[in-house]
Amino acid sequence: MSTSPLLALDSVTMRFGGVVAVDNLSLHVPAGSVTGLIGPNGAGKTTVFNVITGFYTPQAGNVRFRGETITGRQPHLICKAGIARTFQNIRLFGNETALQNVMIGCHVRQKSAWWMPVLCLPQAAREERAIAEKSLELLKRLDLMIYAGEKASSLPYGAQRRLEIARALATDPSLLVLDEPAAGMNPQESQALMHFIERLRTEFNLTILLIEHDMKVVMGVCDHIWVLEYGKLIADGDAQAIRNNPKVIEAYLGGEDLNSHA
Amino acid sequence: MNSVIRNRLLNVLLIAVLGLFLYWAEHNLDGYKIQILNLIAVNAILALSLNLIYGFTGMFSLGHAGFMAIGAYVSALCVLSPDQKEMMWILEEVVWPVSVIHTPFWFSVLAGGILAALFGLIIALPVLRLGGDYLGIATLGFAEIIRVLIVNATPITNGSLGIKGIPMHSTLLVNYAWLLVTLYCLIRLLNSNVGNVFKAIRDDEIAARVMGVNVFGYKVLSFCIGAFFAGIGGALMGNLLTTIDPKMFTFLLTFNVLMIVVAGGLGSITGSLLSSAIITVLLESLRAVEDPFSLAGFDVPGIPGMRMVVFSLVLLCIILYRREGLMGMREITWNALFRFIDRRKHA
């Protein structure tokens, strides 16, 4: 790599008791790229995401973001540093409206203290207005405007997925981490998602790291793909290289056994 | 913009009407009815403060009686004159700073709130790392610790004898003014983005953390603000009853407030206001069931505590048939009211 990567994992190991979920993993995400992390079920992909976003502290190794070590930092500080994520099973604030959900995302960059709106300070009011405007703008850009006043839990599934991304974008991230964005989508919807991810990268100037099972999506949007199996890196490269890599094929299809057991 | 100005005018109008009503009530109603009106205001303050902690931030806290006790004692110690204190402390001599303090009433209430918030902070730091039911049990324990401390700190609190003859400053207007202050602060807070953050913590703590919310910090904040207003409510209640003792501040008191909050709707300000009015009035009017009465020729002696049996049944019914309480998470707002009238007109 000529330029230094935005995110880098250096020999990260994450154990849960006797289970080694992530084993001596090193990978990097170049700035401005769409990078995929794939692997069969239970390969440790989500664990890697949880290490990156600060939910787990790895037993060994380092996570560096913009050259700075962020290993073991609290999740909310990692968000402040510029990493936002979505969840495999959508985690919206269900009782709040779509607009409120996005405004909560804006909160991490908010400067006025909690008591300022209580005392009606003009600067706090101005900031609140700016946040509401920014949130509405985000909803508009992600085609969620019609849902602005609706309770998040009552939105259709696809809109909930987009709202989760809108909420993540509200934190002004430089790296967006998507955990199975195409889960539960039909082919047309995942087609649309691919365009959407492209749009995110260019319009919001983002670097994107994603976990995905839908190979069409992965092969379609990712510049670079890392493949995990049992917590270990087994391959990396562009879509073409991954598609023809015998180790990857074996991990996914079970190699020679396939014919004899089928 | 038009509706914003309209709503503001209506709010002012509502407050004016309330003020006029209270002025009228103070001069025309008998003492018993005035006392009920007073209790409604105090209970509303207490319910709002617990609703902030439990309904809006999702922390199941059962420590309210403890904060109320602190508020009530601090306020009482501040407003009593040094002579009164010297006469009343018969078990042990009253200690120095307490023996000379003599402050105006409004300051004593504020001091009660601030000290309750400070205690809230001390309790919050270890306890708020717990979640769910464990938090409830831990806060319940802390409330009991506060009560036991009050019993045993005789030189400060006059121990189990309690404090009598607190000068009654809390008139109807004073109590409702404090209620308005509480309402104003909480509405401003909850309608700001910080309010959204509280609700986010209630809905999904993990997602809130990922969105950059310092969950622990905001939980502590919400808990302390709740404790502050609970302290104010306790101070007002002490002044209203003019006598306090440690036995008042048992779990039963927390339970009363909790009942109001749950019946009104967790996460609804107007729900808490409505249900504190309804439940306070019911608590008084149901005294009739404790009187001796005759049923079909049989004379039934009065049963003390019968009221609470009725209330347990009411609470059971709420839990069985209307989980979300009177209002759920909804609010009665002017906009909603006008929409409702509009629909009526068109229908």
Interface residues (C-beta under 8 A of the other chain):
Chain A: T53 F55 Q74 P75 H76 C79 K80 A84 R85 F87 R91 L92 F93 G94 N95 E96 Q100 M103 I104 G105 C106 H107 V108 Q110 W114 P117 V118 C120 A124 E128 I131 R167 A168 T171
Chain B: C185 R188 L189 N191 S192 N193 V194 N196 V197 K199 A200 R202 D203 D204 I206 A207 A208 R209 V210 M211 G212 V213 N214 V215 L221 G267 M329
